[in-house]
Amino acid sequence: MTTDKQALSPRDARSKAPPIEEGFFAGINGLQQWITVRGARSDNPVLLLVGGPGSALSAMAPFFAPWEQFFTLVQWDQPGAGATHAKLDNPPIGSLTIARLASDGEAVAELVSRRLSVGKLWIMGISAGSAVALTMVSGRPELFSGYVGCGQIVHWARQDALSYSLLCEQARAAADAEVLAELERMGPPPYRDSAMDARKSKYAGAMTAAERAAFAALEPATLAALTSPPLAASYLAKDVQLEEPRALSFKTYDKLRKDLVAFDAATLGSRFALPLFFLQGELDAFTVTSEVREFVSRIEAPRKEIITIAGGGHSCIFLRDEILAALRKHIGSVTCGRRQPL
């Protein structure tokens, strides 16, 4: 007997794939961690998003909603972030390292792969999350179809120094004596603590005009959901009290800082077994792109490419439509496990 699924053409079978929308705590390396899985069609490529320390992208589900038409999005609240942090009575953020987070992330990828019955996931590392995600694909390439870095950290110390020089050049070119004076008072990195990092990041990570405009142009319903999430939303963990995001992010960054400032992607080796794509804002003054280009020139991979996001800075993730277009173009050109290309 022929089943309905067998009788359908590939196009029809794809159109019948059900949506997926769930959020759950799962035991990851001994800790209950919050994971959400969302997508309009369950046969789309699976994309795991990895943000920076203390960043809980699960709460940003309304912002990423357009991506759910083309990807099954997996958001993971890392230890020290969002609902995972809130769930623990005594969050062990003092023990955070890039290696620890990468190990947890690999366990998340394994769990999701089993849960969705897919061979491999795509992974996207954003800002400091790119150090964790790149470590994951280096250590466990068999879990992933490909890698996307957005605002890629490849060598913190060199990018930090180049960032400072670039900021000074920009202040001089703009005749901005106030900013230049503050930068000169700070002096060039390395800095002694997270507070000094934050002072420079105020300029290096500032949103560009295009990023501000894109965020301001979000639909009123999206903005409302971001500022006042609906209580029934499946991407929100129930019965936990979330800490103020900015304060938590800074606290978690401070715990991970020693590892981040020492990060050098060269220690991961020069050979990668999967495609690597790097999305860099053309105005990124934080993770300076010249270092990313140098890194890419030295590595071997089945495919490697740097894609420039026009008008974007280090926060180019807020250029939601442009990033989605780049993901569709490049991920869609690579076979995604058993999932169909876009």
C-alpha positions as CSV (number, residue, x, y, z in Angstrom):
1,M,0.0,0.0,0.0
2,T,1.3,3.5,-0.9
3,T,1.2,6.0,1.9
4,D,0.2,9.6,1.4
5,K,3.8,10.7,1.8
6,Q,5.0,8.2,-0.8
7,A,2.3,9.3,-3.2
8,L,3.3,13.0,-3.1
9,S,5.7,14.6,-5.4
10,P,8.9,16.1,-3.7
11,R,7.4,19.6,-4.0
12,D,4.0,18.5,-2.5
13,A,5.8,16.5,0.3
14,R,7.7,19.6,1.2
15,S,4.6,21.7,1.4
16,K,3.0,19.2,3.8
17,A,5.9,19.2,6.2
18,P,4.5,20.4,9.6
19,P,5.8,23.4,11.5
20,I,7.7,23.0,14.8
21,E,7.5,25.2,17.8
22,E,8.8,24.1,21.2
23,G,10.8,25.1,24.2
24,F,12.2,22.8,26.8
25,F,14.8,22.3,29.5
26,A,17.2,19.4,28.8
27,G,20.0,17.9,30.8
28,I,23.3,19.1,29.2
29,N,26.5,17.9,30.8
30,G,24.8,17.8,34.2
31,L,22.9,21.1,34.0
32,Q,19.3,21.9,33.0
33,Q,19.6,24.2,30.0
34,W,16.9,25.9,28.0
35,I,16.5,25.1,24.3
36,T,13.9,26.3,21.7
37,V,13.2,24.8,18.3
38,R,11.1,26.8,15.9
39,G,10.3,26.7,12.2
40,A,7.5,26.9,9.6
41,R,8.4,23.6,8.0
42,S,10.1,20.8,9.8
43,D,12.1,19.7,6.7
44,N,14.0,23.0,6.5
45,P,17.7,23.1,7.2
46,V,18.4,23.3,11.0
47,L,20.4,26.3,12.2
48,L,21.8,26.5,15.7
49,L,22.4,30.1,16.8
50,V,25.2,30.7,19.3
51,G,25.4,34.2,20.9
52,G,27.9,35.8,23.1
53,P,28.3,35.2,26.9
54,G,25.1,36.0,28.8
55,S,23.2,36.4,25.6
56,A,19.8,34.6,25.5
57,L,18.7,34.7,21.9
58,S,15.7,32.6,22.7
59,A,13.9,35.7,23.9
60,M,14.6,37.3,20.5
61,A,12.3,34.8,18.7
62,P,10.0,37.5,17.4
63,F,12.9,39.3,15.8
64,F,14.1,36.1,14.1
65,A,10.6,35.0,13.0
66,P,11.1,35.7,9.3
67,W,14.0,33.3,9.3
68,E,11.7,30.5,10.5
69,Q,10.2,30.3,6.9
70,F,13.6,29.0,5.7
71,F,15.3,27.4,8.7
72,T,14.4,25.4,11.8
73,L,16.0,27.7,14.3
74,V,17.6,26.3,17.4
75,Q,18.2,28.8,20.2
76,W,20.2,27.7,23.3
77,D,20.4,29.7,26.5
78,Q,24.0,28.9,27.6
79,P,25.1,28.7,31.2
80,G,25.2,32.2,32.5
81,A,22.4,33.3,30.1
82,G,18.6,33.6,30.2
83,A,16.4,30.8,31.4
84,T,19.4,28.4,31.9
85,H,20.9,30.9,34.4
86,A,17.5,31.5,36.1
87,K,16.8,27.8,36.4
88,L,19.9,27.1,38.5
89,D,19.9,27.9,42.2
90,N,23.6,28.6,42.2
91,P,24.7,29.2,38.5
92,P,28.3,28.0,38.1
93,I,29.3,30.9,35.9
94,G,32.6,31.2,37.8
95,S,33.7,28.0,36.0
96,L,32.8,29.2,32.5
97,T,35.4,28.6,29.7
98,I,35.2,28.5,25.9
99,A,35.9,24.8,26.1
100,R,33.1,24.2,28.6
101,L,30.6,26.1,26.5
102,A,31.7,24.4,23.3
103,S,31.3,21.0,25.0
104,D,27.8,22.0,26.1
105,G,27.0,23.3,22.6
106,E,28.1,20.0,21.1
107,A,25.8,18.2,23.5
108,V,22.9,20.5,22.4
109,A,23.7,19.7,18.7
110,E,23.6,16.0,19.4
111,L,20.3,16.2,21.3
112,V,18.6,18.3,18.6
113,S,19.9,16.0,15.9
114,R,18.3,13.1,17.6
115,R,15.2,14.9,18.4
116,L,14.6,16.1,14.9
117,S,16.0,13.0,13.2
118,V,18.5,14.9,11.2
119,G,22.1,14.0,10.4
120,K,23.7,17.4,10.8
121,L,23.0,21.0,11.8
122,W,24.2,24.3,10.5
123,I,25.7,26.6,13.2
124,M,26.0,30.3,13.4
125,G,28.3,32.0,15.9
126,I,27.6,35.7,16.6
127,S,30.2,38.0,18.1
128,A,31.9,36.4,21.1
129,G,29.7,33.3,20.3
130,S,31.7,32.9,17.2
131,A,34.7,31.8,19.3
132,V,32.5,29.1,21.0
133,A,30.9,28.0,17.7
134,L,34.2,27.8,15.7
135,T,35.6,25.7,18.6
136,M,32.6,23.4,18.3
137,V,33.0,22.8,14.5
138,S,36.7,22.3,14.9
139,G,36.3,19.7,17.6
140,R,33.1,17.9,16.4
141,P,32.8,18.5,12.6
142,E,30.7,15.4,12.1
143,L,27.8,17.2,13.9
144,F,27.6,20.1,11.4
145,S,26.9,20.7,7.7
146,G,28.6,24.0,7.8
147,Y,29.6,27.1,9.8
148,V,28.6,30.8,9.7
149,G,30.4,33.4,11.7
150,C,28.9,36.8,12.1
151,G,31.3,39.4,13.6
152,Q,34.0,36.7,13.8
153,I,36.6,36.7,16.6
154,V,39.8,35.0,15.2
155,H,42.5,36.7,17.4
156,W,41.2,38.8,20.2
157,A,44.4,40.7,21.0
158,R,45.2,41.7,17.4
159,Q,41.6,42.6,16.5
160,D,41.3,44.6,19.7
161,A,44.5,46.6,18.9
162,L,43.4,47.2,15.3
163,S,39.9,48.2,16.6
164,Y,41.5,50.9,18.8
165,S,43.6,52.3,16.0
166,L,40.6,52.3,13.7
167,L,38.5,54.1,16.2
168,C,41.1,56.8,16.7
169,E,41.4,57.2,12.9
170,Q,37.7,57.6,12.6
171,A,37.5,60.2,15.4
172,R,40.3,62.2,13.8
173,A,38.6,62.1,10.4
174,A,35.3,63.2,11.9
175,A,37.1,65.9,13.9
176,D,35.4,64.5,17.0
177,A,37.7,65.8,19.7
178,E,35.6,64.5,22.6
179,V,35.7,60.8,21.4
180,L,39.4,61.1,20.5
181,A,40.2,62.5,23.9
182,E,38.4,59.7,25.7
183,L,40.2,57.1,23.5
184,E,43.5,58.6,24.2
185,R,42.8,58.7,27.9
186,M,42.1,55.0,27.8
187,G,45.1,54.2,25.7
188,P,45.5,51.2,23.5
189,P,44.7,47.7,24.7
190,P,45.2,45.2,26.3
191,Y,43.0,46.5,29.1
192,R,43.0,45.5,32.7
193,D,39.3,44.5,33.1
194,S,35.9,44.2,31.7
195,A,35.0,47.8,32.5
196,M,37.8,49.1,30.3
197,D,36.6,46.7,27.5
198,A,33.1,48.2,27.9
199,R,34.4,51.7,27.5
200,K,36.0,50.9,24.1
201,S,33.0,48.7,23.1
202,K,30.8,51.7,23.5
203,Y,32.4,53.0,20.3
204,A,33.6,49.8,18.6
205,G,30.3,48.0,18.9
206,A,28.0,51.0,18.3
207,M,25.2,50.3,15.9
208,T,25.6,51.9,12.5
209,A,23.0,54.1,10.9
210,A,21.8,51.2,8.8
211,E,21.4,49.0,11.8
212,R,19.6,51.6,13.8
213,A,17.2,52.3,10.9
214,A,16.5,48.5,10.4
215,F,15.7,48.0,14.1
216,A,13.5,51.2,14.2
217,A,11.6,49.9,11.1
218,L,10.6,46.6,12.8
219,E,6.8,45.9,12.7
220,P,5.0,47.4,15.8
221,A,3.9,43.8,16.8
222,T,7.5,42.6,16.7
223,L,8.7,45.5,18.8
224,A,5.9,44.9,21.3
225,A,6.7,41.2,21.6
226,L,10.4,42.0,22.2
227,T,9.7,44.6,24.9
228,S,6.7,42.8,26.5
229,P,6.8,39.0,25.6
230,P,3.5,37.3,25.6
231,L,3.2,35.1,28.7
232,A,2.0,32.1,26.7
233,A,4.9,32.2,24.2
234,S,6.5,28.7,23.8
235,Y,10.0,30.3,23.6
236,L,9.7,31.5,27.2
237,A,10.5,29.2,30.1
238,K,7.8,29.1,32.7
239,D,8.3,29.6,36.4
240,V,11.7,31.2,36.2
241,Q,12.7,34.8,37.0
242,L,15.0,36.2,34.4
243,E,17.8,38.5,35.4
244,E,18.1,41.9,33.7
245,P,19.8,40.9,30.4
246,R,22.5,43.6,30.2
247,A,23.6,43.2,33.7
248,L,23.7,39.4,33.3
249,S,25.6,39.6,30.0
250,F,28.2,41.9,31.6
251,K,28.6,39.6,34.6
252,T,28.9,36.5,32.4
253,Y,31.3,38.2,30.0
254,D,33.5,39.1,33.0
255,K,33.7,35.4,34.0
256,L,34.6,34.3,30.5
257,R,36.9,37.3,29.8
258,K,40.2,35.5,30.5
259,D,39.4,33.0,27.8
260,L,38.1,35.4,25.3
261,V,41.1,37.8,25.4
262,A,43.4,34.9,24.9
263,F,41.4,33.4,22.0
264,D,43.4,32.6,18.9
265,A,41.6,30.6,16.2
266,A,45.0,29.4,14.9
267,T,45.1,27.0,17.9
268,L,42.2,25.2,16.4
269,G,44.3,24.1,13.5
270,S,44.3,25.0,9.8
271,R,42.1,22.3,8.4
272,F,38.3,22.3,8.7
273,A,36.2,19.5,7.3
274,L,33.1,21.6,6.4
275,P,32.2,24.8,4.6
276,L,32.9,28.1,6.4
277,F,31.2,31.4,5.7
278,F,32.0,34.7,7.5
279,L,29.5,37.5,7.5
280,Q,31.3,40.8,8.3
281,G,29.7,44.2,8.5
282,E,31.6,46.5,6.2
283,L,31.9,49.0,9.0
284,D,32.8,46.5,11.8
285,A,35.2,48.4,14.1
286,F,35.2,45.6,16.7
287,T,36.1,42.3,15.1
288,V,38.2,43.9,12.4
289,T,37.8,42.1,9.1
290,S,41.4,42.3,8.0
291,E,42.3,39.7,10.6
292,V,39.4,37.5,9.5
293,R,40.7,37.7,5.9
294,E,44.2,36.7,7.1
295,F,42.7,33.8,9.0
296,V,40.7,32.6,6.1
297,S,43.7,32.8,3.8
298,R,45.6,30.3,6.0
299,I,42.9,27.7,6.5
300,E,41.8,24.8,4.4
301,A,38.1,23.9,4.0
302,P,35.8,22.4,1.4
303,R,34.6,26.0,0.9
304,K,35.4,29.2,2.6
305,E,34.2,32.7,1.9
306,I,33.9,36.2,3.5
307,I,30.6,38.0,2.8
308,T,30.5,41.7,3.4
309,I,27.2,43.1,4.8
310,A,26.8,46.6,3.4
311,G,26.1,49.3,6.0
312,G,26.7,46.8,8.8
313,G,29.0,47.1,11.8
314,H,29.6,44.7,14.5
315,S,25.9,44.6,15.2
316,C,25.1,43.6,11.6
317,I,22.9,40.8,12.9
318,F,20.3,43.6,13.3
319,L,20.2,43.9,9.5
320,R,17.9,40.9,9.7
321,D,16.8,40.8,6.0
322,E,20.3,41.2,4.6
323,I,21.7,38.5,6.9
324,L,18.8,36.2,5.9
325,A,19.5,36.8,2.2
326,A,23.1,35.8,2.7
327,L,22.2,32.7,4.7
328,R,19.7,31.6,2.0
329,K,22.2,32.1,-0.7
330,H,25.2,30.4,0.9
331,I,23.5,27.7,3.0
332,G,21.2,27.0,0.1
333,S,24.1,26.2,-2.1
334,V,25.4,23.4,0.2
335,T,23.8,20.1,1.0
336,C,22.4,20.3,4.5
337,G,22.4,16.7,5.9
338,R,19.2,15.0,4.9
339,R,17.5,18.4,4.6
340,Q,16.6,19.9,1.2
341,P,18.6,22.9,0.0
342,L,16.8,26.2,0.0
